[in-house]
Amino acid sequence: MKVIRKIIKIDEDLCNGCGNCVPACAEGALEIIDGKARVIADIYCDGLGACLGECPTGALKIEERPADEFDEHAVEQMLTEKQASPEASRVLPMAAGGCPSTRMVQSFGSGSATAPVAGEPVESALSHWPVQIMLVPPTAPFLKGADLLVLADCVPVAFPTLHRDFLQGKRVMLGCPKFDNAEAYIDKFEQICRQSGIRSITSVVMEVPCCAALPVIVQKGIQRSGVKIPLEEVVISVRGKILQRRPIAA
């Protein structure tokens, strides 16, 4: 059924077929066909516009028009089929060109970190990719039923045992509430909370004033979604100490 909604529009006159937008679309809605970027089906495009910043010519924009509803189940099925194909690797979706940071890895490693011992390698607790808030799609398979860890991007530098103390068993998203688009973040968390069955969210921020906006952004996203999800705020000092842990009513 067609509804009026936001969806990607591609100006073919401006598109040079570079392919940068293809890996930026974690839903796999874009392909290069006959030398131009195309939306292969409306049901695969969520209209969030994660691909916009990857286009060097400005050929992509978001418009509102009648389109088939976004179908997250169809997206999951398509990505699963791509992953199962002989050519596929563990990175989805794959395309020539584009930024490797946008390519989605569903699982790797054990996802558990061991206590650091001097002189020995330490195993990462990271279990997925990407991790940047703007690059993680609401339909990412690794978000399903997850306990979510939302970090201010200075936290991993300041807190020395992040993997051991916070990351184990969680899915992580990371960003800067001062320099990034707060409204886009709110929209992203709203959709994640509606679609992914998130069980809990822990927001870890620095003690500096600009970081205080991140838990508020997450809280607003939860509230807009209408889903009740436990939210905890953790504040880290610039010297890497936990100063405060508190639940936030969402």
C-alpha positions in Angstrom: 0.0 0.0 0.0 1.3 3.4 -0.9 1.6 6.1 1.7 2.9 9.7 1.7 6.3 9.4 3.3 9.9 10.5 3.0 12.1 8.7 0.5 15.3 9.2 -1.4 15.2 10.9 -4.8 18.1 10.7 -7.2 18.9 13.3 -9.8 20.3 11.3 -12.7 21.8 14.4 -14.3 23.9 15.0 -11.2 24.7 11.3 -10.4 28.1 10.3 -11.7 27.8 6.6 -10.7 30.6 6.7 -8.2 28.9 4.3 -5.9 29.7 6.1 -2.6 26.0 6.0 -1.6 25.6 2.3 -2.0 27.5 1.1 1.1 26.1 4.1 3.0 22.7 2.5 2.7 22.7 -0.2 5.3 19.3 -1.4 4.1 20.7 -2.2 0.7 18.1 0.0 -1.1 20.6 1.5 -3.5 22.5 -0.1 -6.4 24.5 1.2 -9.4 22.5 0.3 -12.5 23.5 1.4 -16.0 26.1 3.8 -14.5 23.6 5.6 -12.2 22.5 5.1 -8.5 19.0 3.7 -8.3 16.5 2.9 -5.5 15.9 -0.8 -6.3 12.5 -0.8 -4.5 10.7 1.7 -2.3 10.1 -0.9 0.4 13.9 -1.1 1.1 14.3 2.7 1.6 13.6 4.1 5.1 14.0 7.7 4.0 16.4 8.6 6.8 19.1 9.8 4.3 22.2 8.2 5.7 23.4 8.1 2.1 23.1 11.9 1.5 26.5 12.9 3.0 28.3 10.4 0.8 27.3 11.9 -2.5 30.0 14.2 -4.0 27.7 15.8 -6.5 24.6 16.4 -4.4 22.5 14.1 -6.6 20.6 12.7 -3.6 17.9 14.4 -1.6 14.9 13.4 0.5 11.4 14.1 -0.8 7.9 13.3 0.3 5.8 11.4 -2.2 3.4 8.4 -2.5 5.6 5.3 -2.0 5.3 1.8 -0.8 5.7 1.5 3.0 9.2 0.7 4.3 9.3 -3.0 5.1 12.0 -3.9 7.6 11.2 -7.6 7.2 11.8 -7.4 3.5 15.1 -5.6 4.2 16.2 -8.3 6.6 15.3 -11.1 4.1 17.2 -9.4 1.3 20.3 -8.8 3.5 20.2 -12.4 4.7 20.0 -13.6 1.1 22.9 -11.4 0.1 25.0 -12.7 3.0 24.2 -16.3 2.1 25.2 -15.8 -1.6 28.6 -17.3 -2.6 30.0 -13.9 -3.3 29.0 -12.4 0.0 31.4 -11.8 2.9 30.3 -10.9 6.4 30.1 -7.3 5.5 26.7 -6.0 4.3 25.9 -4.5 1.9 29.0 -4.6 -0.3 29.7 -2.3 -3.2 32.6 -0.8 -5.1 33.6 2.5 -3.7 32.3 4.4 -0.7 33.4 4.6 2.9 34.2 1.3 4.6 32.9 2.7 7.9 29.4 2.5 6.5 29.5 -1.2 5.7 27.6 -3.4 8.2 29.1 -6.3 10.0 26.5 -8.3 11.9 28.8 -10.2 14.2 32.4 -10.9 14.9 34.6 -12.0 17.8 33.2 -13.3 21.0 31.7 -10.0 22.2 33.3 -10.5 25.6 36.4 -8.8 26.9 38.9 -10.3 29.3 40.5 -8.4 32.2 43.7 -6.6 30.9 47.0 -8.2 31.9 50.2 -6.4 31.4 52.0 -7.6 28.3 49.1 -9.7 27.0 46.7 -8.8 24.2 43.2 -7.8 25.3 40.2 -9.1 23.4 37.6 -6.6 22.2 34.0 -6.9 23.4 32.7 -5.1 20.2 30.3 -7.5 18.3 29.1 -5.4 15.3 29.9 -2.6 12.9 29.2 0.3 12.3 29.0 2.1 15.6 28.4 5.7 14.7 24.8 6.8 15.5 24.1 8.2 12.1 25.4 5.1 10.3 23.5 2.4 12.3 20.1 1.8 10.6 17.1 1.2 12.9 16.6 -2.2 11.2 20.1 -3.4 11.8 19.9 -7.1 12.8 22.3 -6.7 15.7 19.8 -4.3 17.4 17.0 -6.8 17.7 16.2 -7.4 21.4 19.5 -5.7 22.4 20.7 -4.0 25.5 22.0 -0.7 23.9 25.0 1.3 25.0 25.0 4.9 23.8 28.3 6.6 24.2 29.5 10.2 23.9 32.5 9.8 21.5 35.1 11.0 24.1 34.2 8.3 26.6 36.2 5.5 25.0 39.3 7.7 25.3 38.7 8.6 28.9 37.5 5.4 30.4 40.2 2.7 30.3 38.1 -0.4 30.9 35.1 0.4 28.7 35.0 -3.0 27.0 35.2 -4.9 30.3 32.9 -2.7 32.3 30.3 -1.5 29.8 30.4 -3.1 26.4 30.2 -6.8 27.1 26.8 -8.2 26.0 25.7 -4.8 24.6 25.3 -3.2 21.2 27.0 0.2 21.0 26.2 3.5 19.2 28.5 6.5 19.5 28.3 10.2 18.7 28.8 13.7 19.8 25.8 15.7 21.0 27.6 19.0 20.5 28.7 18.7 16.9 26.2 16.3 15.4 22.5 16.8 14.4 20.5 16.4 17.6 17.1 16.2 15.8 18.4 13.5 13.5 19.6 11.6 16.6 16.2 11.9 18.2 14.5 10.6 15.0 17.0 7.7 14.8 16.4 6.6 18.5 12.7 6.9 18.0 12.7 4.5 15.1 15.1 2.1 16.8 12.9 2.0 19.9 9.8 1.4 17.8 11.3 -1.3 15.5 14.0 -3.2 17.3 12.6 -4.4 20.6 15.4 -2.7 22.6 15.4 -4.1 26.2 17.4 -1.3 27.9 19.6 1.7 27.1 22.7 2.9 29.0 24.0 6.3 28.0 27.6 7.0 29.1 28.8 10.6 28.9 31.6 12.8 30.1 31.3 15.3 32.9 31.6 18.2 30.6 28.4 20.3 30.0 28.1 19.6 26.3 27.8 15.8 26.9 24.6 16.3 29.1 22.5 16.6 25.9 23.1 13.0 24.9 20.9 11.2 27.5 18.2 13.9 26.9 18.3 13.1 23.1 17.9 9.4 23.9 15.1 10.1 26.3 13.2 12.2 23.8 13.6 9.4 21.2 12.1 6.9 23.6 9.3 9.2 24.5 8.4 9.8 20.9 8.4 6.1 20.2 5.8 5.4 22.8 7.7 2.4 24.0 8.7 2.0 27.6 12.5 1.2 27.8 14.6 1.5 30.9 17.2 4.3 30.5 20.3 4.8 32.7 22.8 7.7 32.6 26.5 7.2 33.6 28.8 10.2 33.9 32.6 9.7 33.5 35.2 12.2 34.7 37.9 13.5 32.4 40.3 11.3 34.6 38.3 8.2 33.7 36.3 7.7 36.9 32.6 6.9 37.2 31.1 10.0 38.9 27.4 9.1 38.8 24.9 6.4 37.7 21.2 7.1 37.7 18.0 5.9 36.1 16.2 8.5 33.9 12.5 8.4 33.6 11.6 7.9 29.9 
